[in-house]
């Protein structure tokens, strides 16, 4: 076998393994987040899941390789009687989901939005859309938040390096715990300690609206 042939074979085997691991991570995240919403006393007093997880995926321009997956859990925030929020996560291996300036690795975005992830319509990617009717801020360099009169009603997203999620404890300390705190009105400092391993730190690129640089 030629060197280039071996490299092609090994590359596809590696991509397949990464895809399998992302599938396993997605299953674990759906399980743990569903359990949080259903069983945590404080969270369940505020909201409840309504229906099943909604999945969406993105491929490269030739349709050969999956570049991102997203899953969204429909939520009724009490006292609303209809779904008005989605608790979501997005695993981005390439494409706009990882296109922050100076970024060179896959990211996981954790979202609390009023729409589900849909790679045709709405997903986390760079540059961020800037809409004067829907202003957002970057809190402590780690949490994008869309303003609301009530912190628990605001929309938000934060990001983690995919490679920082290796065990169920990582999922609990970097996703389940912070999500619980944010849903219950915790501050960004309480919910996302700046020293949290794998947490992505952003800074705005001054001369480019909607562009953000990833920290080291």
ABEGO torsion letter per residue (X at the ends): XBAAAAAAAAAAAAAAAAAAAAAAAAAAAAAAAAAAAAABAAAAAABBBBEBBBBBBBBBAAGABBABBBBBBBBBBOABABBABBBBBBBBABEAAAABBGBABBBBBBBBBABBBBAAABBBBOBBBBBAABBBBBBGGABBBBBBABAAABBBBBBBBAAABABAAAAAAAAAAAAAAAAAGBBAAAABBAABBGBBBBBBBAABBGBBBBBX
